Amino acid sequence: MTTQLKKKLSETMPQLGEIYAQQGFFSPVSAISETEAKELRQDYEAAERELHGDTDRLALLKAYPNRLLPSFDAATRNRTLVTAAQEILGENILVWSAALFIKEADSTKIVSWHQDLTYWQLNDIKEVTCWLAVSSARKEAGCMKFIPGSHKDKIVPHNDTFDENNMLSRGQEISVEVDENKAVHAELDPGQASFHHGLLFHSSGPNKTEDRRIGSAIRYISATMKQETGDRPMVTQVSGHSDFGHFKVVPPPTGRLLEEEFELCRLDNELKKKLLL
Ligand SMILES: O=C(O)CCC(=O)C(=O)O
């Protein structure tokens, strides 16, 4: 990292490491301009139109925007975001997923209280989610909310609610009491991001606005991590080296909506479904 970049980071994100360790999250981090966020959104929405009616490919696009759109791969490599991730995870960083969480305009969809690392069968907690706002994510749009310090509680019991309104695959929900009064809303403008710990209690409410709420949940992991099962999901490397051999490291996509990328995503998606507890 250049001295200049380090200086800029400490100016925009003073005490990131300290605050993150205390609260389990850090927000907001200004990563790209509103114009760049708008371009990212336009690229994604153009792809949605191009794939209109193809539910299989549309689902893959939502789950793997960084493999199917080079603009999203570039966003995962954004210097500010990667530098913030380095502060938390060290030098050797992979992107395990960058799936989109989209709440349509005027939608009742919610995300229940949960801890991310409950489900992914990773062998350690060296993971941080960077949620990059592609559109505005304010309280009324159902931005994420966090319980400060809850990442220190380790993994608590969760149950499956299978609530159709829940955006999590099985409506997974923390089954111990969560004190909503302690929740802090992470409101973000387009182009801003929040960083949250894999053990942090978090959730989000409905989108009561007339615009879609779109965010890319970039799961940065330390390359030293591995799947408990020994499987090697597809990842990209955004910092340091990845000589540990625990994942299938692929180069950046060379084009937009490439058929070979859809095939890779399809295979990885099957594996991820198997891994998801
Ligand atoms: O987008 C949301 O509202 C929730 C996202 C989330 O739970 C996560 O990124 O871990």
The ligand as an ORCA input file, in Angstrom:
! r2SCAN-3c Opt
* xyz 0 1
  O     -29.447     -6.515      2.213
  C     -29.934     -6.738      3.312
  O     -30.907     -6.136      3.727
  C     -29.323     -7.773      4.223
  C     -27.972     -8.209      3.777
  C     -27.322     -9.148      4.734
  O     -27.916     -9.738      5.580
  C     -25.878     -9.350      4.592
  O     -25.259     -8.742      3.715
  O     -25.300    -10.120      5.367
*
